[in-house]
Amino acid sequence: MYDPNPPPPPPPLPPVATVIKNKAKYNISISGEAVSEKTDIVTGNIIAEESAKGSFTDARNNKVYGTIKIGSQVWMSENLDVNVYTSGEKIPRVKSAGDWQKAGMKGAPASCYYEHDETNGNKYGALYNAFAVNKLLAPAGWHIATKAEWEKLTNYLGSGKIAAIKMKNLTGWATNPQQQVSGFAGLPSGIRDSNGKFG
C-alpha cells in the first residue's frame, strides 16, 4: 500500500552533549545515540571506522555485497544486481527504450543495465523501475529505505549537499570530493526516465 500523504517523520533528536573520547569528538542525543560523525579533535577530519565495514551474500545469485555502518544504520555500499525477486520470480530485463516505456505504462516491473551494457552491471549494478522496486526486490533481511531512513542518514552526515559530498566516491563524478569521509563511496550509476532515456 502507498500513502500519498504520509505523516511527516519526527524530527531528529537535537544534540544535547559533545563527547570527546580517544582523540575523537562527536555529538549525542538525549538517548545517548550519536547524531554526528566522529571527527579528529586535532585535524577536524571525519574518522572512518574500519569496523563499520562488512559484507553479506545474496542467496539469489551468491553475489557478495559490501555494507557500511553510518551512525546507527547499516547500508549496502553497492547497488543491487539481481534478476529474480526473493520469491524466485524472474524480474524482466528489457532491451530497448520502447520496452522500458511499455512496462511503465502497464505498471509492470522492468530492469536493465545502463545503456544496455552488461559490463556496467559489474561496477554499477542494475537499474529497476518503481514497479520492480515495490515488489520483493531487496535481499532477505533487507528492505528499501524509507524517506525517514534517508533523512536520518543525511542529517547524520550534515544534510543536503554536505551529506551528498561525504557519500561520493573519490572518482567518477563531474566534481570529485577531496576525501572520502563516510565510507559509502557512491558511484554515479545513472538513471532511466519513464520514456526510456538514460541520464
C-alpha positions as CSV (number, residue, x, y, z in Angstrom):
1,M,0.0,0.0,0.0
2,Y,1.2,3.5,-0.8
3,D,0.0,6.5,1.2
4,P,0.4,9.7,-0.9
5,N,0.2,11.8,2.2
6,P,2.1,10.1,4.9
7,P,2.6,11.9,8.2
8,P,5.9,13.7,8.4
9,P,8.7,11.8,10.2
10,P,9.6,13.0,13.7
11,P,12.5,15.5,13.6
12,P,15.8,14.0,14.6
13,L,16.6,14.4,18.3
14,P,18.8,17.5,18.8
15,P,22.3,17.1,20.1
16,V,22.5,17.6,23.8
17,A,26.1,16.9,24.5
18,T,29.5,16.6,22.8
19,V,31.6,13.6,23.6
20,I,35.4,13.7,23.4
21,K,36.9,10.2,23.6
22,N,40.1,8.6,22.2
23,K,41.0,11.8,20.3
24,A,37.6,11.9,18.6
25,K,34.7,14.3,19.0
26,Y,31.0,13.7,18.3
27,N,27.5,14.8,19.4
28,I,25.0,12.6,21.1
29,S,21.2,13.0,21.6
30,I,19.4,12.8,24.9
31,S,19.0,9.0,24.3
32,G,22.8,8.7,24.0
33,E,22.7,8.0,20.3
34,A,25.5,9.5,18.2
35,V,23.9,12.2,16.0
36,S,27.1,13.4,14.2
37,E,30.1,11.8,12.6
38,K,33.2,11.3,14.8
39,T,35.9,13.9,14.0
40,D,39.6,14.0,14.9
41,I,39.9,16.7,17.7
42,V,43.2,17.9,16.1
43,T,42.6,17.9,12.4
44,G,38.8,18.0,12.3
45,N,38.7,15.2,9.7
46,I,36.0,12.6,9.9
47,I,37.2,9.3,11.4
48,A,36.1,6.3,9.3
49,E,35.7,3.3,11.5
50,E,37.0,0.2,9.7
51,S,34.8,-2.0,11.9
52,A,31.8,-0.3,10.3
53,K,32.6,-2.0,7.0
54,G,31.2,-5.5,6.3
55,S,29.6,-7.7,3.7
56,F,26.8,-10.2,3.1
57,T,26.0,-12.7,0.4
58,D,22.7,-12.5,-1.5
59,A,21.5,-16.1,-1.7
60,R,19.7,-15.4,-5.1
61,N,23.0,-15.3,-7.0
62,N,25.7,-15.7,-4.3
63,K,26.9,-12.2,-5.0
64,V,28.8,-10.6,-2.1
65,Y,27.9,-7.0,-1.4
66,G,29.7,-4.6,0.8
67,T,28.0,-2.9,3.7
68,I,28.8,0.2,5.7
69,K,27.6,1.3,9.1
70,I,26.9,5.1,9.2
71,G,25.8,6.3,12.6
72,S,23.4,3.7,13.9
73,Q,22.3,2.5,10.4
74,V,23.7,-0.3,8.2
75,W,23.6,0.3,4.4
76,M,24.5,-1.7,1.4
77,S,27.5,0.0,-0.1
78,E,27.0,-1.4,-3.6
79,N,24.0,-1.3,-6.0
80,L,21.9,-4.4,-6.4
81,D,22.3,-6.6,-9.4
82,V,19.8,-9.5,-9.5
83,N,17.3,-10.8,-12.0
84,V,14.9,-12.6,-9.6
85,Y,12.9,-11.5,-6.6
86,T,13.3,-13.1,-3.2
87,S,10.2,-15.1,-4.1
88,G,12.1,-16.7,-7.0
89,E,10.0,-14.9,-9.7
90,K,12.1,-13.5,-12.6
91,I,12.5,-9.7,-13.0
92,P,12.0,-8.8,-16.7
93,R,15.2,-7.4,-18.2
94,V,14.3,-5.1,-21.0
95,K,16.5,-4.4,-24.1
96,S,15.0,-1.2,-25.5
97,A,13.6,2.2,-24.6
98,G,10.3,1.2,-26.0
99,D,10.1,-1.9,-23.8
100,W,11.0,0.1,-20.7
101,Q,8.3,2.7,-21.6
102,K,5.7,-0.1,-22.2
103,A,6.5,-1.7,-18.9
104,G,5.9,1.6,-17.1
105,M,2.6,2.2,-18.9
106,K,1.4,-1.3,-18.0
107,G,2.5,-1.0,-14.4
108,A,4.9,-3.9,-14.9
109,P,8.3,-4.4,-13.4
110,A,11.4,-4.0,-15.5
111,S,15.2,-3.9,-15.1
112,C,18.2,-3.1,-17.3
113,Y,21.8,-2.2,-17.3
114,Y,22.8,1.4,-18.1
115,E,22.9,1.8,-21.9
116,H,22.1,-1.9,-22.1
117,D,25.7,-2.7,-21.5
118,E,26.1,-5.7,-19.2
119,T,29.6,-4.7,-18.2
120,N,28.1,-1.7,-16.4
121,G,26.4,-4.2,-14.1
122,N,29.7,-5.3,-12.6
123,K,30.5,-1.7,-11.5
124,Y,27.1,0.0,-11.1
125,G,24.6,-2.8,-10.6
126,A,21.2,-2.8,-12.4
127,L,18.5,-0.1,-12.9
128,Y,15.0,-1.1,-11.8
129,N,11.7,0.7,-12.4
130,A,9.4,1.6,-9.5
131,F,7.2,-1.4,-10.1
132,A,10.2,-3.7,-9.7
133,V,11.3,-1.9,-6.6
134,N,7.9,-2.2,-5.0
135,K,7.9,-6.0,-5.1
136,L,10.2,-8.3,-3.2
137,L,13.4,-6.8,-4.6
138,A,15.6,-6.3,-1.5
139,P,17.7,-9.2,-0.4
140,A,16.4,-11.3,2.5
141,G,16.8,-9.4,5.8
142,W,17.0,-6.0,3.9
143,H,14.4,-3.5,2.8
144,I,14.1,-0.5,0.5
145,A,15.0,2.6,2.6
146,T,12.1,4.8,3.7
147,K,12.2,8.6,3.4
148,A,12.6,8.8,7.2
149,E,15.7,6.5,7.0
150,W,17.2,8.6,4.2
151,E,16.7,11.7,6.2
152,K,18.3,10.2,9.3
153,L,21.3,9.3,7.2
154,T,21.6,12.7,5.6
155,N,21.0,14.5,8.9
156,Y,23.8,12.5,10.5
157,L,26.2,13.4,7.7
158,G,25.3,17.1,7.7
159,S,22.2,17.3,5.5
160,G,21.7,18.1,1.8
161,K,24.8,18.8,-0.3
162,I,27.1,18.3,2.6
163,A,25.9,14.7,3.1
164,A,26.0,14.1,-0.7
165,I,29.7,15.1,-0.9
166,K,30.5,12.9,2.1
167,M,28.9,9.9,0.3
168,K,30.6,10.3,-3.1
169,N,33.4,8.1,-4.4
170,L,36.7,9.9,-4.9
171,T,36.4,9.5,-8.7
172,G,33.7,9.2,-11.3
173,W,31.8,12.5,-10.6
174,A,31.9,15.8,-12.5
175,T,33.1,17.3,-9.3
176,N,35.0,14.8,-7.1
177,P,35.4,15.2,-3.3
178,Q,38.8,15.9,-1.8
179,Q,38.5,13.0,0.6
180,Q,36.1,10.0,1.1
181,V,34.7,10.6,4.6
182,S,31.7,8.4,5.2
183,G,33.0,5.1,3.8
184,F,29.9,4.9,1.5
185,A,31.8,5.8,-1.7
186,G,28.8,6.2,-4.0
187,L,29.2,6.0,-7.8
188,P,27.2,7.9,-10.4
189,S,25.3,4.8,-11.8
190,G,22.8,6.7,-13.9
191,I,19.0,6.8,-14.2
192,R,16.4,5.9,-16.7
193,D,13.3,8.0,-17.1
194,S,9.8,6.8,-17.9
195,N,10.4,7.4,-21.6
196,G,13.3,5.0,-21.5
197,K,16.0,7.7,-21.8
198,F,19.3,7.2,-19.8
199,G,20.8,10.1,-17.9
